[in-house]
Amino acid sequence: MTDTPNDTNRSTSNNALKRSGIIPNDTITETSNNNIKSSSVSMRSSGIIPNDTTKASNDHIKRSPSQEDINVASVSLFRSPLLTLYYFFLVLQENLIYYGRYVLTHPGVMFVLFPLFLTYLLFDNIPGAHEKYVQEFEEIVLFVVWWISLGVLSSIGLGTGMHTGLLFLFPHVMKVCLAATECQSTNFDSRSDMWLRNDPNTFVCYDREITTTLETTTEVAFFEVFKKVFFACFLWGTGTAIGEIPPYAISRAAALAGIANKEFEDIKEAKSKLPFLDAMKLWMIDFLQRHGFIGVIMMSAWPNAAFDLCGICCGHFLMPFWSFFLATFIGKALMKINLQACFFITLFTESYASRLVGWIEHIIPSNIDPCMILKNQECHIMVRDMFHTIRSQFYAQTIDAKSTQATGGSASMGSLIKTGWNVIIFMFIGFFVISCIEQFAKAKAFKMKRDQNKIKVLKKKL
């Protein structure tokens, strides 16, 4: 395509004005772009350029990310650590600036949290009778932050969350049940079982010496044990509800911006080897679209491993934020986690577990009872002996920890096992952190490459 005389004269005059400084470069560029846009609109309205050209161009942008896919696939901490960390720190910088400004300028922070924080600093640095209340406040804050954070880590991300329920919460419930059986009450400290502390006074009876005898104990009321674990379970469940916000928010933002939601399309179009799974996904999408608030409660009120997909669907359907979060909170923090707590209290309490197994034995005929076939012993007796062994080992470790702390001796085998378990937990945390860094870095690389491709296509078009 050759330039017309008018275009040549216009270019020459613009260059002269730029050199003389009369008109800034940006003004010339913006004016030229506006002229090009207006001429394109007029040509499209007159029928010279069809309206489908823009759509075809956008489709071309979506369909031609071959170079983009190669670059994103190369983003990995093991293959290109510097490039991955570069993209990750770009994301970190953007989010710190955005959310930092939002938090610091929020009225609730400025007029409530900030004055409370200054009051805490004042009382924390002044000695007096109020020190024990300050320490109690610190313990409460640490307790709340610990369990909510574990809940968030459990559900955040699309399948990359940590299984903090199996690693932390359910073992905590088991320890409470064992301690309640041994102490014959709930008069012991369980709150300090957080932040991977190695406190020997945790789960130690206040009004009874620790014993490892297998004598018959008094049964503790179910509701008393439930109250002992309720707040940890409730805070963890609240954290899992908070962790479901990012998939919902990303999907909702894409729907509001009119951008194709890749995750939602994958849910609808992805095919698995099991046809009934595809049918269940389509049924779930239709169920959420028809029932809304109640549908989210029903989907979140049981251990639903695919609830991330529910959040993506709710965001795509533009469900209001508070409707989604409140329904998720009710389902996860008030219904699901309390049912799980009741189940694990029954499972980890000797008397309740024995009764449950005994009831199952009455249903199963003796000739097909697996315990009688394999061990020639009734199942409820085996369960009782197993709990006695676990209790003995649990409190033997506690006694060893107390004696080691008092005498300064070497760590026992129980302490070494606990240290090994902590190492495994740290490995899980490390894997989770690596996966998060790579996911954020890939998302940033994908966005930057997509923007570059759009700019290249627009330049060619102009």
C-alpha positions in Angstrom: 0.0 0.0 0.0 1.5 3.4 -1.1 1.2 6.7 0.8 -1.0 9.4 -0.7 0.4 12.9 -1.1 -1.8 14.1 1.7 -0.3 11.5 4.0 3.2 12.5 3.0 2.5 16.2 3.6 0.9 15.4 7.0 3.9 13.2 8.0 6.4 15.9 7.0 4.6 18.7 8.9 4.3 16.5 12.0 8.0 15.7 12.0 8.8 19.4 11.6 6.5 20.3 14.5 8.1 17.6 16.7 11.6 18.8 16.0 10.7 22.4 16.8 9.0 21.3 20.1 5.7 23.1 19.3 3.7 19.9 19.5 4.7 17.0 21.8 5.2 13.6 20.4 2.4 12.1 22.5 -0.1 14.6 21.1 0.8 13.7 17.5 0.5 10.0 18.3 -2.8 10.3 20.1 -4.2 12.5 17.4 -3.1 10.1 14.7 -4.6 7.2 16.6 -7.9 9.0 17.0 -8.0 9.8 13.3 -7.3 6.2 12.5 -10.1 5.1 14.9 -12.6 7.6 13.5 -11.8 6.6 9.9 -12.2 2.9 10.8 -15.6 3.6 12.4 -16.8 5.5 9.4 -15.6 2.9 6.9 -17.2 0.1 9.0 -20.5 2.1 9.1 -20.4 2.6 5.3 -19.9 -1.1 4.7 -16.3 -0.8 3.4 -15.0 -2.8 6.4 -17.3 -5.5 7.7 -18.2 -5.6 11.4 -17.0 -9.1 11.7 -13.4 -8.0 11.2 -12.9 -7.0 14.8 -14.4 -10.3 16.0 -12.2 -12.3 13.7 -9.2 -10.4 14.9 -10.0 -11.1 18.5 -10.6 -14.8 17.6 -7.1 -14.8 16.0 -5.6 -13.4 19.2 -7.3 -16.2 21.2 -6.3 -18.9 18.8 -2.7 -18.0 18.2 -0.8 -18.3 21.5 1.7 -20.9 20.3 4.7 -18.8 21.3 2.7 -17.9 24.4 2.2 -21.5 25.4 5.9 -22.2 25.0 6.9 -19.3 27.2 4.4 -20.2 29.9 5.4 -23.8 29.9 9.0 -22.8 30.6 8.1 -21.0 33.8 9.2 -23.4 36.5 11.4 -23.0 39.6 13.4 -26.1 38.6 13.9 -25.2 34.9 14.1 -21.4 35.0 14.2 -20.2 38.6 15.2 -16.6 37.9 12.5 -16.1 35.3 9.9 -17.6 37.5 10.9 -15.5 40.5 10.9 -12.4 38.3 7.2 -13.0 37.3 6.3 -13.9 40.8 7.8 -10.8 42.3 5.9 -8.7 39.7 2.6 -10.2 40.9 3.7 -9.8 44.5 4.5 -6.1 43.9 1.2 -5.4 42.2 -0.8 -7.1 44.9 1.1 -5.5 47.8 0.6 -2.1 46.4 -3.1 -2.6 45.6 -4.2 -4.4 48.7 -1.8 -2.4 50.9 -3.4 0.8 49.8 -6.8 -0.7 50.2 -6.2 -1.9 53.7 -4.5 1.2 55.0 -7.2 3.5 53.6 -10.1 1.4 54.8 -12.2 3.1 57.5 -12.3 0.0 59.6 -8.6 -0.2 59.7 -8.0 3.5 60.3 -10.6 4.0 63.0 -10.8 0.6 64.7 -7.8 -1.7 64.1 -5.1 0.9 64.1 -6.2 2.5 67.5 -6.5 -1.0 69.0 -3.0 -1.9 67.8 -1.6 1.3 69.4 -3.5 0.4 72.6 -2.0 -3.1 72.6 1.6 -1.7 72.1 1.0 0.7 75.0 -0.1 -1.9 77.4 2.5 -4.5 76.2 5.3 -2.1 77.0 4.0 -1.0 80.5 4.6 -3.4 83.4 1.7 -4.0 85.8 -1.1 -6.3 86.8 -2.6 -6.2 83.3 0.3 -8.2 81.8 -1.5 -11.5 82.1 -4.5 -10.1 80.2 -2.1 -9.0 77.4 -0.6 -12.5 77.3 -4.1 -14.0 77.1 -5.0 -11.6 74.3 -1.8 -12.6 72.4 -2.6 -16.3 72.8 -6.2 -15.8 71.5 -4.9 -13.9 68.4 -2.3 -16.6 67.7 -5.0 -19.3 68.1 -7.4 -17.5 65.7 -4.8 -16.7 63.1 -3.3 -20.3 63.2 -6.6 -22.1 62.6 -8.0 -19.7 60.1 -4.8 -19.7 58.1 -4.8 -23.5 58.0 -8.3 -23.4 56.8 -7.4 -20.9 54.0 -4.4 -23.1 53.0 -6.7 -26.1 52.8 -9.1 -24.7 50.2 -7.2 -21.9 48.4 -6.1 -22.7 44.9 -7.5 -25.0 42.2 -6.5 -28.3 43.6 -3.2 -27.1 45.1 -4.3 -26.6 48.7 -2.7 -28.3 51.6 -4.6 -31.0 53.4 -4.4 -29.2 56.7 -7.4 -31.1 58.0 -5.5 -34.4 57.9 -2.2 -32.8 58.9 -3.4 -30.6 61.8 -7.1 -30.4 62.7 -8.1 -34.1 62.9 -4.9 -35.1 64.8 -5.8 -32.2 67.2 -9.3 -33.7 67.7 -7.7 -37.1 68.3 -5.4 -35.7 71.0 -8.3 -33.9 72.7 -10.3 -37.2 72.8 -7.4 -39.2 74.2 -6.7 -36.5 76.8 -10.3 -36.4 77.8 -10.4 -40.2 78.3 -7.2 -40.1 80.3 -8.1 -37.1 82.5 -11.8 -38.2 82.8 -12.6 -34.6 82.2 -11.8 -31.7 79.8 -9.8 -29.9 82.4 -6.5 -29.7 80.4 -4.9 -27.2 78.0 -5.4 -27.9 74.3 -5.2 -24.3 73.0 -1.4 -24.4 72.9 -1.4 -27.1 70.3 -0.6 -24.6 67.5 2.3 -23.2 65.5 4.1 -26.5 65.8 4.9 -25.8 69.4 6.6 -28.5 71.5 5.0 -27.6 74.8 5.1 -30.6 77.2 2.3 -29.1 79.3 -0.2 -29.4 76.4 -2.9 -32.1 77.0 -1.7 -32.6 80.6 -4.5 -33.0 83.2 -4.8 -30.1 85.7 -6.4 -32.1 88.5 -4.9 -35.5 88.0 -1.4 -37.1 87.6 -0.6 -38.6 84.3 -0.9 -42.3 84.3 -0.6 -45.0 81.6 -2.6 -47.6 83.4 -5.3 -49.5 81.4 -7.9 -49.4 84.2 -11.5 -48.6 83.4 -12.1 -44.8 83.2 -15.1 -42.6 83.6 -16.7 -41.7 80.3 -16.7 -38.0 79.5 -19.8 -36.5 78.0 -19.8 -36.2 74.3 -20.9 -32.6 74.3 -18.0 -31.7 76.7 -15.5 -33.0 74.2 -17.3 -31.3 71.4 -17.1 -28.0 73.2 -13.3 -28.5 73.6 -12.7 -28.8 69.9 -15.5 -26.5 68.6 -13.6 -23.3 68.3 -10.6 -24.8 66.5 -13.0 -26.6 64.1 -15.1 -23.5 63.6 -12.1 -21.2 62.8 -10.7 -23.8 60.4 -14.1 -24.1 58.7 -14.2 -20.3 58.4 -10.8 -20.3 56.8 -11.9 -22.9 54.2 -14.8 -20.6 53.3 -12.4 -17.6 52.9 -10.1 -19.8 50.7 -13.0 -20.3 48.3 -13.1 -16.6 47.4 -10.3 -16.4 44.8 -11.7 -18.8 42.2 -15.1 -17.1 42.6 -13.6 -13.6 42.4 -11.5 -14.4 39.3 -14.4 -16.0 37.5 -16.8 -13.1 38.4 -14.2 -10.5 37.2 -13.8 -12.3 33.9 -17.6 -12.4 33.4 -18.0 -8.7 34.2 -15.2 -7.8 31.8 -16.7 -9.9 29.0 -13.6 -12.1 28.9 -13.8 -15.8 28.1 -13.4 -17.7 31.3 -11.0 -20.6 30.5 -11.6 -22.4 33.8 -15.4 -22.4 33.3 -15.1 -23.5 29.7 -12.8 -26.3 30.8 -15.4 -27.5 33.3 -18.0 -27.7 30.5 -15.9 -29.1 27.7 -13.3 -31.3 29.5 -13.9 -35.0 29.1 -12.8 -37.6 31.5 -12.4 -41.4 31.1 -15.5 -41.9 33.3 -18.7 -40.5 31.6 -20.6 -40.2 34.8 -18.1 -37.6 36.1 -18.8 -35.4 33.1 -22.6 -35.9 33.7 -22.1 -34.9 37.4 -20.2 -31.7 36.4 -23.0 -30.6 34.0 -25.6 -31.5 36.6 -23.7 -29.4 39.2 -23.6 -26.4 36.9 -27.3 -26.6 36.2 -28.1 -27.2 39.9 -26.2 -24.1 41.1 -27.8 -22.0 38.3 -31.3 -23.0 39.3 -31.0 -23.0 43.2 -28.4 -20.3 43.8 -27.9 -19.6 47.6 -29.5 -23.0 48.8 -27.5 -24.8 46.1 -24.2 -23.4 47.3 -25.1 -24.4 50.9 -25.9 -28.0 49.8 -22.7 -28.2 47.8 -20.5 -27.0 50.6 -22.1 -28.9 53.5 -20.2 -32.1 52.8 -16.6 -33.0 51.9 -16.9 -31.9 48.3 -13.4 -32.0 46.6 -14.8 -30.3 43.5 -16.2 -27.2 45.4 -13.6 -25.0 43.6 -15.7 -25.7 40.5 -18.7 -24.4 42.3 -17.0 -21.1 43.1 -16.0 -20.7 39.4 -19.6 -21.4 38.3 -21.0 -18.9 40.9 -18.6 -16.2 39.7 -19.5 -16.9 36.1 -23.2 -16.6 36.9 -22.5 -13.3 38.7 -23.9 -14.4 42.0 -23.5 -11.5 44.5 -20.4 -11.8 46.7 -22.2 -11.9 50.1 -24.7 -14.5 48.9 -21.8 -16.7 47.8 -19.7 -16.2 50.9 -22.5 -16.5 53.4 -23.8 -19.7 51.8 -20.2 -21.1 51.8 -19.7 -20.1 55.4 -22.9 -21.7 56.5 -22.1 -24.9 54.7 -18.5 -25.2 55.6 -18.1 -23.5 59.0 -21.5 -24.4 60.6 -22.5 -27.6 59.0 -19.8 -29.7 57.4 -17.0 -29.2 60.0 -19.3 -29.8 63.0 -20.5 -33.1 61.4 -16.9 -34.0 60.8 -16.0 -33.1 64.4 -18.8 -35.4 65.7 -17.6 -38.2 63.5 -14.0 -38.0 64.6 -15.0 -37.6 68.3 -16.9 -40.9 67.9 -14.0 -42.5 66.1 -11.2 -41.3 68.5 -13.1 -41.9 71.8 -12.7 -45.5 73.1 -16.2 -46.0 74.5 -18.0 -44.5 71.5 -15.9 -46.4 69.0 -16.4 -49.7 70.8 -20.1 -49.2 70.8 -20.1 -48.3 67.1 -18.1 -51.4 66.3 -20.2 -53.6 68.5 -23.4 -52.3 66.8 -21.8 -53.2 63.4 -20.9 -56.6 64.8 -24.6 -57.3 65.6 -25.5 -56.6 62.0 -22.8 -58.6 60.4 -23.2 -62.4 60.8 -20.4 -64.1 62.8 -19.4 -66.4 59.9 -18.4 -63.4 57.8 -17.0 -61.2 60.6 -13.5 -60.1 59.4 -12.1 -59.8 62.9 -13.1 -63.4 63.8 -11.9 -64.7 60.5 -8.5 -63.0 60.6 -7.7 -62.7 64.3 -10.3 -65.0 66.0 -11.3 -62.1 68.2 -14.2 -59.8 68.3 -13.7 -56.4 66.7 -14.8 -54.2 69.6 -12.2 -56.0 71.8 -9.5 -55.3 69.2 -10.6 -51.6 69.1 -10.5 -51.3 72.9 -7.0 -52.8 73.0 -5.9 -50.5 70.1 -7.1 -47.4 72.0 -5.3 -48.6 75.2 -2.1 -48.9 73.2 -2.5 -45.4 71.6 -3.2 -43.8 75.0 -0.2 -45.4 76.6 2.1 -44.3 73.8 0.6 -40.8 73.7 1.1 -40.2 77.4 4.5 -42.0 77.5 5.7 -39.4 75.0 4.3 -36.6 77.2 6.0 -37.9 80.3 9.3 -38.3 78.3 9.0 -34.7 77.1 8.4 -33.4 80.6 11.4 -35.3 82.0 13.6 -34.2 79.1 12.7 -30.6 79.7 13.3 -30.9 83.5 16.6 -32.8 83.3 17.9 -31.4 80.0 18.6 -35.0 78.7 18.6 -36.3 75.2 15.4 -36.7 73.2 13.5 -40.0 73.4 12.3 -42.1 70.5 8.8 -40.4 70.8 10.4 -37.0 70.5 12.4 -38.1 67.4 9.2 -39.4 65.8 7.5 -36.1 66.5 10.4 -34.2 65.0 10.3 -36.5 61.9 6.5 -35.7 61.6 7.3 -32.0 61.8 9.9 -32.4 59.0 7.2 -34.1 56.8 4.8 -31.2 57.5 7.5 -28.7 56.5 8.0 -30.7 53.3 4.3 -30.4 52.5 4.4 -26.7 53.2 7.4 -26.3 50.9 5.7 -28.1 48.1 2.6 -26.0 48.5 4.7 -22.7 48.5 6.5 -23.9 45.3 3.3 -24.7 43.6 1.8 -21.3 44.5 4.8 -19.4 43.2 4.8 -21.3 39.9 1.0 -20.8 39.5 1.2 -17.0 40.1 4.3 -16.7 37.9 2.6 -18.6 35.0 -0.5 -16.5 35.2 1.6 -13.3 35.0 3.6 -14.6 32.1 0.4 -15.7 30.3 -1.1 -12.2 30.8 2.0 -10.3 29.7 2.4 -12.5 26.6 -1.2 -12.1 25.7 -1.0 -8.3 25.9 2.1 -8.4 23.7 0.3 -10.5 21.1 -2.7 -8.1 21.1 -0.4 -5.1 20.6 1.4 -6.9 17.7 -1.9 -7.7 16.0 -3.2 -4.2 16.4 0.0 -2.7 14.9 -0.2 -5.0 11.9 -3.9 -4.0 11.5 -3.0 -0.3 11.6 
